[in-house]
Amino acid sequence: MSDFVTVAKVGEIAEGTGTAFAVNGRMVAVFNDGGTFFAIDDFCPHMGASLAGGYLEEGIVTCPWHAWRFCVQDGKWCDNPKVKVDNFEVRVHENEIQVRVPPRVLPPAPDAQAYPVP
């Protein structure tokens, strides 16, 4: 697993808001919910909107495009908890907000010989 990466200082993410950061090749939304920080995948699985720009209330962020709602603690979609976005470990170390984000693992590319071009 990757190390923690500093994304901001305490005070740079206003309470009740989120901010998107690029970490290990991924976009991560970091939220300040009542002084506690949470991090989830920044992209809504519905249409790809940035969740960091969504409305945050009581631990739930609402996608700014089509109002899909996600728990910032665990990434679960509020309307169907079987669907979720990734969530990431967050810590505050010496006034720095840090996240631990593993690199995204992509599936292997298809074998070119399995799909010959005519």
C-alpha positions as CSV (number, residue, x, y, z in Angstrom):
1,M,0.0,0.0,0.0
2,S,1.2,3.5,-0.8
3,D,2.3,6.0,1.9
4,F,0.2,8.9,3.1
5,V,0.3,12.0,0.8
6,T,-0.3,15.5,2.1
7,V,-3.1,17.2,0.1
8,A,-3.8,20.3,2.2
9,K,-3.3,22.0,5.6
10,V,-6.0,22.1,8.2
11,G,-8.0,25.2,7.5
12,E,-7.7,25.0,3.7
13,I,-10.8,22.9,3.3
14,A,-13.7,24.8,4.8
15,E,-16.1,23.0,7.1
16,G,-19.0,21.5,5.2
17,T,-17.1,21.4,1.9
18,G,-14.9,19.2,-0.2
19,T,-11.9,19.7,-2.5
20,A,-10.5,17.4,-5.2
21,F,-6.9,16.4,-5.3
22,A,-4.9,14.2,-7.7
23,V,-3.2,11.4,-5.7
24,N,-1.4,8.4,-7.2
25,G,-3.1,8.9,-10.6
26,R,-6.6,9.1,-9.1
27,M,-8.9,12.1,-8.3
28,V,-9.8,12.1,-4.6
29,A,-12.5,14.2,-2.9
30,V,-11.5,15.2,0.6
31,F,-14.3,16.5,2.8
32,N,-14.4,18.5,6.0
33,D,-17.4,17.2,7.9
34,G,-17.6,19.0,11.3
35,G,-13.8,19.2,11.6
36,T,-13.3,15.5,10.7
37,F,-11.8,14.7,7.3
38,F,-13.0,12.0,4.9
39,A,-11.8,11.0,1.4
40,I,-13.7,9.2,-1.4
41,D,-13.3,8.8,-5.1
42,D,-14.1,12.1,-6.7
43,F,-16.1,10.8,-9.6
44,C,-19.8,10.0,-9.3
45,P,-20.3,6.6,-11.0
46,H,-23.5,7.8,-12.7
47,M,-22.1,10.4,-15.1
48,G,-18.6,11.3,-13.8
49,A,-19.4,14.5,-12.0
50,S,-16.9,15.7,-9.3
51,L,-18.3,14.8,-5.9
52,A,-16.0,17.4,-4.3
53,G,-18.3,20.0,-5.7
54,G,-21.4,18.5,-4.2
55,Y,-23.5,19.6,-1.2
56,L,-22.3,18.1,2.1
57,E,-24.7,17.7,5.0
58,E,-24.5,15.3,8.0
59,G,-21.9,13.0,6.4
60,I,-23.7,12.8,3.0
61,V,-22.4,14.4,-0.2
62,T,-25.0,15.0,-3.0
63,C,-23.7,14.9,-6.5
64,P,-24.0,18.4,-8.1
65,W,-25.3,17.0,-11.4
66,H,-28.1,14.5,-10.7
67,A,-28.4,14.4,-6.8
68,W,-26.9,10.9,-6.2
69,R,-26.0,10.8,-2.5
70,F,-22.9,9.1,-1.0
71,C,-21.7,8.6,2.5
72,V,-18.3,10.3,2.8
73,Q,-17.2,7.8,5.6
74,D,-17.5,4.7,3.5
75,G,-18.4,5.7,-0.1
76,K,-21.8,3.9,-0.1
77,W,-24.5,5.2,-2.3
78,C,-27.4,6.1,0.0
79,D,-30.1,4.8,-2.3
80,N,-28.4,1.4,-2.8
81,P,-25.7,0.5,-0.4
82,K,-24.5,-2.3,-2.6
83,V,-23.1,0.4,-4.9
84,K,-20.2,2.5,-3.6
85,V,-17.2,4.6,-4.6
86,D,-13.8,3.9,-3.1
87,N,-13.0,5.5,0.2
88,F,-9.5,6.2,1.5
89,E,-7.8,6.5,4.8
90,V,-7.2,10.1,6.1
91,R,-5.1,11.4,8.9
92,V,-4.1,14.8,10.2
93,H,-0.3,14.9,10.9
94,E,1.3,18.1,12.1
95,N,-1.5,20.3,10.7
96,E,-1.4,18.5,7.3
97,I,-4.3,16.6,5.9
98,Q,-2.9,13.4,4.4
99,V,-4.6,10.6,2.5
100,R,-3.5,7.0,1.6
101,V,-4.5,6.2,-1.9
102,P,-3.4,2.9,-3.5
103,P,-2.7,3.2,-7.3
104,R,-5.7,2.1,-9.4
105,V,-5.3,-1.4,-10.6
106,L,-6.5,-1.7,-14.2
107,P,-7.6,-5.0,-15.8
108,P,-5.1,-6.5,-18.2
109,A,-5.4,-5.4,-21.8
110,P,-7.1,-7.9,-24.1
111,D,-4.8,-10.2,-26.0
112,A,-4.3,-8.6,-29.5
113,Q,-4.1,-12.1,-31.1
114,A,-7.5,-13.0,-29.7
115,Y,-9.0,-10.2,-31.8
116,P,-7.4,-10.5,-35.3
117,V,-8.0,-7.6,-37.7
118,P,-9.4,-8.9,-41.1
